[in-house]
Amino acid sequence: MGATAKRCLTPGRAPVYSLGGATMKRSLLLLLAVGVAAGCQEATRAWQRQPMPSHDRQRVFQAARGVLEEHFQIADANVIRGTIETEPQVFDRGGGGTLADLRGAGGRWRRTVYFNMERSGLTVVGKVAVLLEREATAAAIAVAEQHRTGPEDELPAASHRDHSLGDRPKQPVWMEVGEEKSLARELLGTIAGRVREMERQEAVPMGQSPREAAEEVRRLGEQQGF
């Protein structure tokens, strides 16, 4: 039988729903904890900031997305929140002369770019953070695999397993090693330049150039006998 939800009334408190003996309050607390963790991650990220040459949030967002799309694949872009996140970009980097390189931890790295906006008065401030991760060592992967599968006695019987542990595909394990602040600042500068270009194009009316407009005025003056 499927689990059924029961409504439990406690005097002086809001109704609490239980599902198979476990209250929904635990689920709500878990969701709250996940939200707090996400907020902490947002607060601790090493954001680089730069005021944008426009008060228009949508224009800044459009410029940021255009710049990031030229170099990365976009994983998520939300114009309402003003946030952009790229897909992790895997790249190779030469050995850094560490013991991790000798253990084969080495050449594969990846970076993920995060963009956000905030206001300072009327000014739109762009924020960029570039998360840098490195592929973990074989030892770290083994530890992660143990945490993922659980101890042997908690696994289902061999007859009910899809395949043995040895046949399971190894998923890469990535370890956060820092943030690329210089790249974040370079991206912000490029975004600001793109916004400035968009502002300039809107300010110049389409059609006649200034020289053509002056020539038109001169011809009109001659026709009127001025």
N, C-alpha and C positions, 0 to 999 in steps of 0.2 A: 504494500500500500504506500501511496505517496504521503509525504509529510503534510500535516494540516496545520494551519495557523489558528491559534486560540487567542482570544482577547482577554486580558487579565486586567481587572480594574483594581487600582490601589487607592484608598481614600486620600484625597488631597493631592493626587499626582495624576499626570496625563496617562491615558491608556497605554499599556505596554503589550506588544504582541509577541507571543512566543511561537517558535517554529520547531516542532519536534523536541521540546524541552529546553532549547536554547533561545533566550530572549533576543528580540530584534534590537534591543539596546546595544548588545555587543557588536552587531553589524554596524549600527550607527557610529559607535565609538571607533570601530575600525576604519570606517570611511573618513571620520574626522581626523584620525591619526594620519591617514594617507594624504589628506588635504594639507595638514600642518607640515608634513615632510616635504611636500611639493613647494610650499611657501618658503620653508627654510632653504631649500635648494635654490629657489629664485633669489633669496636675499644674499646667499653666500657666493653666488656666481660673480666672477671678476668682470663686471661690466665696464666697458670703456664708453665714455659719453662725449657727445659733441652737439652743440646747438645747431639746428638746421636753419638755413636761410629762407624759411617759409613758416607762416603760422597755420598752414593748411595740413592737418594730420593725414588726410587721404593722399595728398600729393607726396608727402614724405614717404608714406607707406608704399605708394606706387613706385617711387624711385628706388627704395630699398629692395623691393621685390625684383625690379628689373636688373639691378646690379647683382644680386645674389643668384638669379637665374642664369647669368652669364658664366658663372663659375661652379655652381652646385645644383643638385637636384633638390627641389622644394618638397619637404615632407608634410608641412602644415603651414598655412598662411591664413590668418584670421584678421580681416580688416576692421572688425568691430573692436577686438582687443588691441589691435595694432601689433600683433606678434607674428614672427616668422621663424620657423625651424627648418633646417636643411636635413637631408638624409646624411648619415655618416659617410664621409669620403675617405676611402682607404687609399693609402699611398705607402711607398717604400722609402725608408730612410736608412742611410748608412749607419754602421755600428758606432756607438758613442764611447767605446772603450771601457765598458762596464762588464762586471761579471755576468750580468744578465745576457749580454751579447754572446759570451762563451757558452752559456747554457742553451743557446738557440732561441732566446726570447725575441730576438730580434729585429727583423727589418720592417715588419708590418705595423703601421700606425694608422690612426684615423682621426679625422677632425669633424666636429659638428658645429655649425654656426647658429647662434640665436640672435634674433633682432627684437627689440622692443622700443617703446616710446614713452615719454613722460612729458609733462608740461612744467615749465618754470615761468609763471606769469602767462604771457601770450606766446612765449617761445616754445617751439616743439624741440625737445631734446631727444636725439637718437641714441640708442644704446645697443652695443654689439658685444657679444662674448663668444669666443671660439674655444670649445672644449677639445682638449687633446688627450687621446687615449692610445695605449700601446698594447699589443697582443701579449697575453700573459705567458709565463713559462709553463713547461709541461707539468711541473709540480703543482702550480696554481690551478691548472686545468683539472688535475686529478682530484684536488680538494673540492673544487666546484662540482665535479661530477658526483662525488660522494654526497654532497649536500643536496644535489638535484635528485638523485635516485633514492637516498635514504639507506639506512643499514640493511644488510641482507635479510635479516629476520622480519623486516617490515615489507619486503617485496612480496608480490603474489607468488603462488606456487609456479614452478617452472612450466607446467603444462598450460598455464593461463597467460604466460608472457608472450608478447609478440615475437621477441627475439632475445637472445642472451645479451648480458651487459657488454660483452666483448664486441658484439655486432652493432652496438648503438653508435650512430654517427656522432663524431666529436664536434661539438659546437665551439667556435672560437670564444675565448674569454678575454674581455677587454678590461684593462685597468686604467683608471683615470690618473694621468701623470701631471696635469697642469692645464694652463690656458695660454693661448697664443695672443698676447696683448698687442704685439706689433701688427699682426694681421688684422686684428679687430679695429685698430686705429686707422689702418690703411683702408679698410672697407668703409668706415665712417666717412673718411675724407672723400672717397669716391662717391658715396651716396650724397653727401653735401654738394659735390660738384654737379651731380645729376639733377638735384633739386634746383640748383642755381640756373642750370641750363633750361629747365622746364619753365622757371619763372621768367627768364629772359624771352623765351619764345612766345609766351603768352602776352608779354608787355608790348612786343613789336606787332603792329597790325599787319595782317596778311594783305598782299596786293602790291601797291606801288612802293618802291624804295624811296628814301628821303630825297634822292636826286631827281627821281621821276616826279615826285610830288612838287618839288620846286620848279621843275620845267613846266609842269601843267599850270602852275600859278602864273608863271611868266607869260605863257601863251594866252591865258585868259586876260591878263592885263593888257596885252597888245591888242586883243580883239575889242576891248572896251575903250581903247585909245588912251590908256593911262601912261 
